[in-house]
Amino acid sequence: MRSPEENVAEDLNPKKIIEPQLNIILTTDEDDERPVYISGNFNNWETQDKQFEMERVGQGLYHYKFDHNFTYPDELLYKFTRGDWSEVEIDKFGNRTENRSCKQHNGVRKEHVAKWRHNWLPFKSKFLPEVHLISEEFEIPQLNKTRRVWALLPHDYKNTSETYPVLYLQDAQNLFNEKAKYGNWEIDKKLAVMAEYKIGKIIIIAVEHAEKERIKEYNVGNTVLGSGEGKKYIRFVTETLKPFVDANFRTKPEREHTGIGGSSMGGLVSIFSGIMYPEIFGKLMIFSPSLWVVPKIKLSFLDMDEPQDTRIYLYAGGDESATMIDHVKNFKKRLLKKEGFADKMKVRLSLNMEGKHNERYWSDEFPKAIEWLYFSTKEE
């Protein structure tokens, strides 16, 4: 039997209560309405993983409790983000922070973020991709024309023997040109920040548009815009440009590592590229596509005997037109309509209800699309 003195001692020195699951308490000096996610070696460094979204419990105060079934790695490595690498934590001087490390499996861990990266700034020039002009006058035999074509190579391309996935993009004039009339996507800066975090190693092949004949060249078949040359342009990309790129750069040529993309009419011609050549393109990056041009677009590749795994990243803004959102939603629905096809077709639909039809919004979406298309195992 315990003495009164022992009972008093226990009351004065109660046992420490330890939470059975790991709890992370985050404070931050800069706060707003954007959600905070934990990204780490336990979820393939996903930056918008809903399973690891923190609960906002107060101004500058967030909480996350790991599930009791969570499988802990030997060492938990992680960072905090506001939704992607353009909005990741940085130190009070604006510098990249090292990965956080934790070996706890229970209890409470307190963390603090001084600042957040905003819109990919700042970036370090040493991580900028190597911009290579393939040709001032690359021949397009299918159209009897020439075109300026660029390659953006990983910053350390010359120092490694690695091979890389490839993304073919339309409208090169607006992708990284600081003097572009309507602004640019700043893909070089976005790739620099991604490279700093050791993700996003990819070769971008950027094809300039045909200036005054841009619409005609990106228009496929007979549409409300008249007769186009899009099929010939797509044949150029697949039959002439891709073989040249694979022969002259260290690429991963297989369809699962090859994508095509663009915005507006460039997005539309990229959709048709996937339809006409599903054996070439396993990934489509489609921003604000001009689906109004062909509202009843024929998805003939849905009739393939053996449909292959395909990823499509669809983006649209709510302030682009009265029908843009409806068009992309309907397009996604049609893509997944056939029974059994949804197992092969992975479609991520990203909507920004305030998004306008311009380069600024496509710029913001670019790294999210790259990450999901090429470096994520998440299906949606």
Contacts in CASP RR format, 6 or more apart in sequence:
PFRMAT RR
TARGET T0000
AUTHOR 0000-0000-0000
METHOD contacts of the structure
MODEL  1
MRSPEENVAEDLNPKKIIEPQLNIILTTDEDDERPVYISGNFNNWETQDK
QFEMERVGQGLYHYKFDHNFTYPDELLYKFTRGDWSEVEIDKFGNRTENR
SCKQHNGVRKEHVAKWRHNWLPFKSKFLPEVHLISEEFEIPQLNKTRRVW
ALLPHDYKNTSETYPVLYLQDAQNLFNEKAKYGNWEIDKKLAVMAEYKIG
KIIIIAVEHAEKERIKEYNVGNTVLGSGEGKKYIRFVTETLKPFVDANFR
TKPEREHTGIGGSSMGGLVSIFSGIMYPEIFGKLMIFSPSLWVVPKIKLS
FLDMDEPQDTRIYLYAGGDESATMIDHVKNFKKRLLKKEGFADKMKVRLS
LNMEGKHNERYWSDEFPKAIEWLYFSTKEE
18 106 0 8 1.000
18 107 0 8 1.000
19 65 0 8 1.000
19 106 0 8 1.000
19 107 0 8 1.000
19 108 0 8 1.000
20 68 0 8 1.000
20 106 0 8 1.000
20 107 0 8 1.000
21 65 0 8 1.000
21 66 0 8 1.000
21 67 0 8 1.000
21 68 0 8 1.000
21 70 0 8 1.000
21 106 0 8 1.000
21 107 0 8 1.000
22 65 0 8 1.000
22 66 0 8 1.000
22 70 0 8 1.000
22 72 0 8 1.000
22 102 0 8 1.000
22 104 0 8 1.000
22 105 0 8 1.000
22 106 0 8 1.000
22 107 0 8 1.000
22 109 0 8 1.000
23 63 0 8 1.000
23 64 0 8 1.000
23 65 0 8 1.000
23 66 0 8 1.000
23 107 0 8 1.000
23 108 0 8 1.000
23 109 0 8 1.000
24 38 0 8 1.000
24 54 0 8 1.000
24 63 0 8 1.000
24 64 0 8 1.000
24 65 0 8 1.000
24 66 0 8 1.000
24 108 0 8 1.000
24 109 0 8 1.000
24 110 0 8 1.000
24 111 0 8 1.000
25 61 0 8 1.000
25 62 0 8 1.000
25 63 0 8 1.000
25 108 0 8 1.000
25 109 0 8 1.000
25 110 0 8 1.000
25 111 0 8 1.000
26 36 0 8 1.000
26 54 0 8 1.000
26 61 0 8 1.000
26 62 0 8 1.000
26 63 0 8 1.000
26 64 0 8 1.000
26 80 0 8 1.000
26 110 0 8 1.000
26 111 0 8 1.000
26 112 0 8 1.000
26 113 0 8 1.000
27 60 0 8 1.000
27 61 0 8 1.000
27 62 0 8 1.000
27 110 0 8 1.000
27 111 0 8 1.000
27 112 0 8 1.000
27 113 0 8 1.000
28 36 0 8 1.000
28 60 0 8 1.000
28 62 0 8 1.000
28 112 0 8 1.000
28 113 0 8 1.000
28 114 0 8 1.000
28 116 0 8 1.000
29 60 0 8 1.000
29 113 0 8 1.000
29 114 0 8 1.000
29 115 0 8 1.000
30 113 0 8 1.000
30 114 0 8 1.000
30 115 0 8 1.000
30 116 0 8 1.000
31 59 0 8 1.000
31 60 0 8 1.000
34 82 0 8 1.000
34 83 0 8 1.000
34 87 0 8 1.000
35 53 0 8 1.000
35 54 0 8 1.000
35 56 0 8 1.000
35 82 0 8 1.000
35 83 0 8 1.000
36 53 0 8 1.000
36 54 0 8 1.000
36 56 0 8 1.000
36 62 0 8 1.000
36 80 0 8 1.000
36 81 0 8 1.000
36 82 0 8 1.000
37 46 0 8 1.000
37 47 0 8 1.000
37 48 0 8 1.000
37 49 0 8 1.000
37 52 0 8 1.000
37 53 0 8 1.000
37 54 0 8 1.000
37 80 0 8 1.000
37 81 0 8 1.000
37 82 0 8 1.000
37 83 0 8 1.000
38 49 0 8 1.000
38 52 0 8 1.000
38 54 0 8 1.000
38 64 0 8 1.000
38 78 0 8 1.000
38 79 0 8 1.000
38 80 0 8 1.000
39 45 0 8 1.000
39 46 0 8 1.000
39 47 0 8 1.000
39 49 0 8 1.000
39 52 0 8 1.000
39 78 0 8 1.000
39 79 0 8 1.000
39 80 0 8 1.000
39 81 0 8 1.000
39 88 0 8 1.000
40 46 0 8 1.000
40 76 0 8 1.000
40 77 0 8 1.000
40 78 0 8 1.000
40 79 0 8 1.000
40 99 0 8 1.000
41 73 0 8 1.000
41 75 0 8 1.000
41 76 0 8 1.000
41 77 0 8 1.000
41 78 0 8 1.000
42 70 0 8 1.000
42 71 0 8 1.000
42 72 0 8 1.000
42 73 0 8 1.000
42 76 0 8 1.000
42 78 0 8 1.000
43 49 0 8 1.000
43 51 0 8 1.000
43 52 0 8 1.000
44 375 0 8 1.000
44 376 0 8 1.000
44 377 0 8 1.000
45 199 0 8 1.000
46 52 0 8 1.000
46 376 0 8 1.000
46 378 0 8 1.000
47 81 0 8 1.000
47 83 0 8 1.000
47 84 0 8 1.000
47 85 0 8 1.000
47 88 0 8 1.000
47 371 0 8 1.000
48 83 0 8 1.000
48 84 0 8 1.000
48 368 0 8 1.000
49 378 0 8 1.000
52 64 0 8 1.000
53 64 0 8 1.000
54 62 0 8 1.000
54 63 0 8 1.000
54 64 0 8 1.000
54 80 0 8 1.000
55 62 0 8 1.000
55 63 0 8 1.000
55 64 0 8 1.000
56 62 0 8 1.000
57 63 0 8 1.000
66 72 0 8 1.000
72 105 0 8 1.000
74 103 0 8 1.000
75 101 0 8 1.000
75 102 0 8 1.000
75 103 0 8 1.000
76 101 0 8 1.000
76 102 0 8 1.000
76 103 0 8 1.000
76 104 0 8 1.000
77 99 0 8 1.000
77 100 0 8 1.000
77 101 0 8 1.000
78 99 0 8 1.000
78 100 0 8 1.000
78 102 0 8 1.000
79 88 0 8 1.000
79 89 0 8 1.000
79 97 0 8 1.000
79 99 0 8 1.000
79 100 0 8 1.000
80 88 0 8 1.000
80 89 0 8 1.000
80 111 0 8 1.000
80 113 0 8 1.000
81 87 0 8 1.000
81 88 0 8 1.000
81 89 0 8 1.000
82 88 0 8 1.000
82 116 0 8 1.000
84 367 0 8 1.000
84 368 0 8 1.000
84 371 0 8 1.000
85 117 0 8 1.000
85 193 0 8 1.000
85 194 0 8 1.000
85 197 0 8 1.000
85 199 0 8 1.000
85 367 0 8 1.000
85 371 0 8 1.000
86 117 0 8 1.000
86 118 0 8 1.000
86 119 0 8 1.000
86 120 0 8 1.000
86 190 0 8 1.000
86 193 0 8 1.000
86 364 0 8 1.000
86 367 0 8 1.000
87 116 0 8 1.000
87 117 0 8 1.000
87 118 0 8 1.000
88 116 0 8 1.000
88 117 0 8 1.000
88 197 0 8 1.000
89 97 0 8 1.000
89 113 0 8 1.000
89 114 0 8 1.000
89 115 0 8 1.000
89 116 0 8 1.000
89 117 0 8 1.000
90 96 0 8 1.000
90 97 0 8 1.000
90 114 0 8 1.000
90 115 0 8 1.000
90 116 0 8 1.000
90 117 0 8 1.000
91 97 0 8 1.000
91 114 0 8 1.000
91 115 0 8 1.000
92 114 0 8 1.000
92 115 0 8 1.000
94 115 0 8 1.000
94 117 0 8 1.000
94 122 0 8 1.000
96 196 0 8 1.000
96 197 0 8 1.000
100 111 0 8 1.000
102 109 0 8 1.000
117 193 0 8 1.000
119 364 0 8 1.000
120 186 0 8 1.000
120 189 0 8 1.000
120 190 0 8 1.000
120 193 0 8 1.000
120 367 0 8 1.000
123 189 0 8 1.000
123 192 0 8 1.000
123 193 0 8 1.000
123 196 0 8 1.000
124 192 0 8 1.000
124 196 0 8 1.000
125 192 0 8 1.000
126 155 0 8 1.000
127 155 0 8 1.000
127 191 0 8 1.000
127 192 0 8 1.000
127 193 0 8 1.000
127 195 0 8 1.000
127 196 0 8 1.000
128 155 0 8 1.000
128 188 0 8 1.000
128 189 0 8 1.000
128 191 0 8 1.000
128 192 0 8 1.000
129 152 0 8 1.000
129 153 0 8 1.000
129 154 0 8 1.000
129 155 0 8 1.000
129 188 0 8 1.000
129 191 0 8 1.000
129 192 0 8 1.000
129 195 0 8 1.000
129 204 0 8 1.000
130 152 0 8 1.000
130 153 0 8 1.000
130 154 0 8 1.000
130 155 0 8 1.000
130 157 0 8 1.000
130 158 0 8 1.000
131 150 0 8 1.000
131 151 0 8 1.000
131 152 0 8 1.000
131 153 0 8 1.000
131 176 0 8 1.000
131 188 0 8 1.000
132 150 0 8 1.000
132 151 0 8 1.000
132 152 0 8 1.000
132 153 0 8 1.000
133 148 0 8 1.000
133 149 0 8 1.000
133 150 0 8 1.000
134 149 0 8 1.000
134 150 0 8 1.000
134 151 0 8 1.000
134 205 0 8 1.000
134 244 0 8 1.000
135 146 0 8 1.000
135 148 0 8 1.000
135 149 0 8 1.000
136 146 0 8 1.000
136 148 0 8 1.000
137 146 0 8 1.000
137 147 0 8 1.000
137 148 0 8 1.000
138 146 0 8 1.000
138 147 0 8 1.000
138 148 0 8 1.000
138 149 0 8 1.000
138 241 0 8 1.000
139 146 0 8 1.000
139 240 0 8 1.000
140 146 0 8 1.000
140 147 0 8 1.000
140 233 0 8 1.000
140 236 0 8 1.000
140 240 0 8 1.000
141 236 0 8 1.000
141 240 0 8 1.000
142 232 0 8 1.000
142 233 0 8 1.000
142 235 0 8 1.000
142 236 0 8 1.000
142 239 0 8 1.000
142 240 0 8 1.000
143 217 0 8 1.000
143 229 0 8 1.000
143 232 0 8 1.000
143 233 0 8 1.000
143 236 0 8 1.000
145 210 0 8 1.000
147 207 0 8 1.000
147 208 0 8 1.000
147 210 0 8 1.000
148 172 0 8 1.000
148 208 0 8 1.000
149 172 0 8 1.000
149 205 0 8 1.000
149 206 0 8 1.000
149 207 0 8 1.000
149 208 0 8 1.000
149 241 0 8 1.000
150 172 0 8 1.000
150 205 0 8 1.000
150 206 0 8 1.000
150 207 0 8 1.000
150 208 0 8 1.000
151 203 0 8 1.000
151 204 0 8 1.000
151 205 0 8 1.000
151 206 0 8 1.000
151 245 0 8 1.000
151 249 0 8 1.000
152 176 0 8 1.000
152 187 0 8 1.000
152 188 0 8 1.000
152 191 0 8 1.000
152 203 0 8 1.000
152 204 0 8 1.000
152 206 0 8 1.000
153 164 0 8 1.000
153 203 0 8 1.000
153 249 0 8 1.000
154 160 0 8 1.000
154 162 0 8 1.000
154 164 0 8 1.000
154 195 0 8 1.000
154 201 0 8 1.000
154 202 0 8 1.000
154 203 0 8 1.000
155 192 0 8 1.000
155 195 0 8 1.000
157 250 0 8 1.000
161 250 0 8 1.000
162 201 0 8 1.000
162 250 0 8 1.000
163 250 0 8 1.000
163 251 0 8 1.000
163 252 0 8 1.000
164 201 0 8 1.000
164 202 0 8 1.000
164 203 0 8 1.000
164 249 0 8 1.000
164 250 0 8 1.000
164 251 0 8 1.000
164 252 0 8 1.000
165 202 0 8 1.000
165 203 0 8 1.000
165 251 0 8 1.000
165 252 0 8 1.000
165 257 0 8 1.000
165 258 0 8 1.000
165 259 0 8 1.000
165 374 0 8 1.000
166 202 0 8 1.000
166 203 0 8 1.000
166 204 0 8 1.000
166 205 0 8 1.000
166 245 0 8 1.000
166 249 0 8 1.000
166 251 0 8 1.000
166 252 0 8 1.000
166 253 0 8 1.000
166 257 0 8 1.000
166 258 0 8 1.000
166 259 0 8 1.000
167 202 0 8 1.000
167 203 0 8 1.000
167 204 0 8 1.000
167 205 0 8 1.000
167 259 0 8 1.000
167 260 0 8 1.000
167 261 0 8 1.000
167 283 0 8 1.000
167 285 0 8 1.000
167 370 0 8 1.000
167 373 0 8 1.000
167 374 0 8 1.000
168 205 0 8 1.000
168 207 0 8 1.000
168 237 0 8 1.000
168 241 0 8 1.000
168 242 0 8 1.000
168 258 0 8 1.000
168 259 0 8 1.000
168 260 0 8 1.000
168 261 0 8 1.000
169 175 0 8 1.000
169 187 0 8 1.000
169 204 0 8 1.000
169 205 0 8 1.000
169 206 0 8 1.000
169 207 0 8 1.000
169 260 0 8 1.000
169 261 0 8 1.000
169 262 0 8 1.000
169 285 0 8 1.000
170 207 0 8 1.000
170 209 0 8 1.000
170 218 0 8 1.000
170 261 0 8 1.000
170 262 0 8 1.000
170 263 0 8 1.000
170 266 0 8 1.000
170 267 0 8 1.000
170 269 0 8 1.000
170 270 0 8 1.000
171 208 0 8 1.000
171 209 0 8 1.000
171 214 0 8 1.000
171 262 0 8 1.000
171 263 0 8 1.000
171 266 0 8 1.000
172 206 0 8 1.000
172 207 0 8 1.000
172 208 0 8 1.000
172 209 0 8 1.000
173 180 0 8 1.000
173 208 0 8 1.000
173 209 0 8 1.000
174 180 0 8 1.000
174 182 0 8 1.000
174 183 0 8 1.000
174 184 0 8 1.000
174 185 0 8 1.000
174 359 0 8 1.000
175 184 0 8 1.000
175 185 0 8 1.000
175 187 0 8 1.000
175 204 0 8 1.000
175 206 0 8 1.000
176 184 0 8 1.000
176 185 0 8 1.000
176 186 0 8 1.000
176 187 0 8 1.000
176 188 0 8 1.000
176 206 0 8 1.000
177 184 0 8 1.000
178 184 0 8 1.000
180 359 0 8 1.000
182 358 0 8 1.000
182 359 0 8 1.000
183 358 0 8 1.000
183 359 0 8 1.000
183 360 0 8 1.000
184 359 0 8 1.000
184 363 0 8 1.000
185 359 0 8 1.000
185 362 0 8 1.000
185 363 0 8 1.000
185 366 0 8 1.000
186 363 0 8 1.000
187 204 0 8 1.000
187 363 0 8 1.000
187 366 0 8 1.000
190 363 0 8 1.000
190 366 0 8 1.000
190 367 0 8 1.000
190 370 0 8 1.000
191 200 0 8 1.000
191 202 0 8 1.000
191 204 0 8 1.000
191 367 0 8 1.000
193 367 0 8 1.000
194 200 0 8 1.000
194 367 0 8 1.000
194 370 0 8 1.000
194 371 0 8 1.000
195 201 0 8 1.000
199 371 0 8 1.000
199 375 0 8 1.000
200 370 0 8 1.000
200 371 0 8 1.000
200 374 0 8 1.000
200 375 0 8 1.000
202 370 0 8 1.000
202 374 0 8 1.000
203 245 0 8 1.000
203 249 0 8 1.000
203 251 0 8 1.000
205 241 0 8 1.000
205 245 0 8 1.000
207 237 0 8 1.000
207 241 0 8 1.000
209 217 0 8 1.000
209 218 0 8 1.000
209 266 0 8 1.000
210 216 0 8 1.000
210 217 0 8 1.000
214 265 0 8 1.000
215 225 0 8 1.000
215 265 0 8 1.000
216 225 0 8 1.000
216 228 0 8 1.000
216 229 0 8 1.000
217 228 0 8 1.000
217 229 0 8 1.000
217 230 0 8 1.000
217 233 0 8 1.000
217 269 0 8 1.000
218 230 0 8 1.000
218 233 0 8 1.000
218 265 0 8 1.000
218 266 0 8 1.000
218 267 0 8 1.000
218 268 0 8 1.000
218 269 0 8 1.000
219 225 0 8 1.000
219 226 0 8 1.000
219 227 0 8 1.000
219 228 0 8 1.000
219 229 0 8 1.000
219 230 0 8 1.000
219 265 0 8 1.000
219 268 0 8 1.000
219 269 0 8 1.000
219 293 0 8 1.000
220 228 0 8 1.000
220 230 0 8 1.000
220 231 0 8 1.000
220 234 0 8 1.000
220 268 0 8 1.000
220 269 0 8 1.000
220 272 0 8 1.000
220 294 0 8 1.000
221 227 0 8 1.000
221 228 0 8 1.000
221 230 0 8 1.000
221 231 0 8 1.000
222 228 0 8 1.000
223 293 0 8 1.000
223 294 0 8 1.000
224 292 0 8 1.000
224 293 0 8 1.000
224 294 0 8 1.000
225 293 0 8 1.000
230 269 0 8 1.000
230 272 0 8 1.000
231 272 0 8 1.000
231 276 0 8 1.000
233 269 0 8 1.000
234 269 0 8 1.000
234 272 0 8 1.000
234 273 0 8 1.000
234 276 0 8 1.000
234 277 0 8 1.000
237 260 0 8 1.000
237 273 0 8 1.000
238 273 0 8 1.000
238 276 0 8 1.000
238 277 0 8 1.000
238 280 0 8 1.000
242 253 0 8 1.000
242 258 0 8 1.000
242 280 0 8 1.000
245 251 0 8 1.000
246 253 0 8 1.000
251 257 0 8 1.000
252 258 0 8 1.000
255 278 0 8 1.000
255 279 0 8 1.000
255 280 0 8 1.000
255 281 0 8 1.000
255 282 0 8 1.000
255 308 0 8 1.000
256 282 0 8 1.000
256 283 0 8 1.000
256 309 0 8 1.000
257 374 0 8 1.000
258 280 0 8 1.000
258 281 0 8 1.000
258 282 0 8 1.000
258 283 0 8 1.000
259 281 0 8 1.000
259 282 0 8 1.000
259 283 0 8 1.000
259 284 0 8 1.000
259 285 0 8 1.000
259 373 0 8 1.000
260 270 0 8 1.000
260 273 0 8 1.000
260 274 0 8 1.000
260 281 0 8 1.000
260 283 0 8 1.000
260 284 0 8 1.000
260 285 0 8 1.000
261 267 0 8 1.000
261 270 0 8 1.000
261 273 0 8 1.000
261 284 0 8 1.000
261 285 0 8 1.000
261 286 0 8 1.000
261 287 0 8 1.000
262 269 0 8 1.000
262 270 0 8 1.000
262 285 0 8 1.000
262 286 0 8 1.000
262 287 0 8 1.000
263 287 0 8 1.000
263 288 0 8 1.000
263 289 0 8 1.000
263 359 0 8 1.000
263 362 0 8 1.000
264 287 0 8 1.000
264 288 0 8 1.000
264 289 0 8 1.000
264 290 0 8 1.000
264 357 0 8 1.000
265 290 0 8 1.000
265 293 0 8 1.000
266 289 0 8 1.000
266 290 0 8 1.000
267 286 0 8 1.000
267 287 0 8 1.000
267 288 0 8 1.000
267 289 0 8 1.000
267 290 0 8 1.000
268 289 0 8 1.000
268 290 0 8 1.000
268 291 0 8 1.000
268 293 0 8 1.000
268 294 0 8 1.000
270 284 0 8 1.000
270 285 0 8 1.000
270 286 0 8 1.000
270 289 0 8 1.000
271 284 0 8 1.000
271 286 0 8 1.000
271 289 0 8 1.000
271 297 0 8 1.000
272 297 0 8 1.000
273 280 0 8 1.000
273 281 0 8 1.000
273 284 0 8 1.000
274 280 0 8 1.000
274 281 0 8 1.000
274 282 0 8 1.000
274 284 0 8 1.000
274 301 0 8 1.000
275 297 0 8 1.000
275 298 0 8 1.000
275 299 0 8 1.000
275 300 0 8 1.000
275 301 0 8 1.000
276 301 0 8 1.000
278 301 0 8 1.000
278 304 0 8 1.000
278 307 0 8 1.000
278 308 0 8 1.000
278 310 0 8 1.000
279 308 0 8 1.000
281 310 0 8 1.000
282 308 0 8 1.000
282 309 0 8 1.000
282 310 0 8 1.000
282 311 0 8 1.000
283 310 0 8 1.000
283 311 0 8 1.000
283 312 0 8 1.000
283 313 0 8 1.000
283 373 0 8 1.000
283 374 0 8 1.000
284 310 0 8 1.000
284 311 0 8 1.000
284 312 0 8 1.000
284 313 0 8 1.000
285 313 0 8 1.000
285 369 0 8 1.000
285 370 0 8 1.000
285 373 0 8 1.000
286 312 0 8 1.000
286 313 0 8 1.000
286 314 0 8 1.000
286 315 0 8 1.000
287 315 0 8 1.000
287 316 0 8 1.000
287 362 0 8 1.000
287 365 0 8 1.000
287 369 0 8 1.000
288 315 0 8 1.000
288 316 0 8 1.000
288 317 0 8 1.000
288 320 0 8 1.000
288 324 0 8 1.000
288 357 0 8 1.000
288 361 0 8 1.000
288 362 0 8 1.000
289 314 0 8 1.000
289 316 0 8 1.000
289 327 0 8 1.000
289 328 0 8 1.000
289 331 0 8 1.000
291 297 0 8 1.000
291 327 0 8 1.000
291 328 0 8 1.000
291 331 0 8 1.000
292 321 0 8 1.000
292 323 0 8 1.000
292 327 0 8 1.000
295 327 0 8 1.000
297 331 0 8 1.000
299 334 0 8 1.000
299 335 0 8 1.000
301 307 0 8 1.000
302 335 0 8 1.000
302 337 0 8 1.000
302 338 0 8 1.000
302 341 0 8 1.000
307 341 0 8 1.000
307 344 0 8 1.000
307 345 0 8 1.000
308 344 0 8 1.000
309 344 0 8 1.000
309 346 0 8 1.000
310 344 0 8 1.000
310 345 0 8 1.000
310 346 0 8 1.000
311 346 0 8 1.000
311 347 0 8 1.000
311 348 0 8 1.000
311 372 0 8 1.000
311 373 0 8 1.000
312 335 0 8 1.000
312 345 0 8 1.000
312 346 0 8 1.000
312 347 0 8 1.000
312 348 0 8 1.000
313 347 0 8 1.000
313 348 0 8 1.000
313 350 0 8 1.000
313 368 0 8 1.000
313 369 0 8 1.000
313 372 0 8 1.000
313 373 0 8 1.000
314 328 0 8 1.000
314 331 0 8 1.000
314 332 0 8 1.000
314 347 0 8 1.000
314 348 0 8 1.000
314 349 0 8 1.000
314 350 0 8 1.000
315 328 0 8 1.000
315 349 0 8 1.000
315 350 0 8 1.000
315 351 0 8 1.000
315 352 0 8 1.000
315 362 0 8 1.000
315 365 0 8 1.000
315 369 0 8 1.000
316 324 0 8 1.000
316 325 0 8 1.000
316 327 0 8 1.000
316 328 0 8 1.000
316 349 0 8 1.000
316 350 0 8 1.000
316 351 0 8 1.000
316 352 0 8 1.000
317 324 0 8 1.000
317 325 0 8 1.000
317 351 0 8 1.000
317 352 0 8 1.000
317 353 0 8 1.000
317 354 0 8 1.000
317 355 0 8 1.000
317 356 0 8 1.000
317 357 0 8 1.000
317 361 0 8 1.000
318 324 0 8 1.000
318 325 0 8 1.000
318 351 0 8 1.000
318 352 0 8 1.000
318 353 0 8 1.000
318 354 0 8 1.000
318 355 0 8 1.000
319 353 0 8 1.000
319 354 0 8 1.000
319 355 0 8 1.000
319 356 0 8 1.000
320 355 0 8 1.000
320 356 0 8 1.000
320 357 0 8 1.000
321 357 0 8 1.000
324 357 0 8 1.000
325 351 0 8 1.000
325 353 0 8 1.000
328 349 0 8 1.000
328 351 0 8 1.000
329 349 0 8 1.000
332 347 0 8 1.000
332 349 0 8 1.000
335 341 0 8 1.000
335 345 0 8 1.000
335 347 0 8 1.000
336 342 0 8 1.000
336 345 0 8 1.000
336 347 0 8 1.000
346 379 0 8 1.000
346 380 0 8 1.000
347 380 0 8 1.000
348 372 0 8 1.000
348 380 0 8 1.000
350 365 0 8 1.000
350 368 0 8 1.000
350 369 0 8 1.000
352 361 0 8 1.000
352 364 0 8 1.000
352 365 0 8 1.000
355 361 0 8 1.000
372 378 0 8 1.000
END
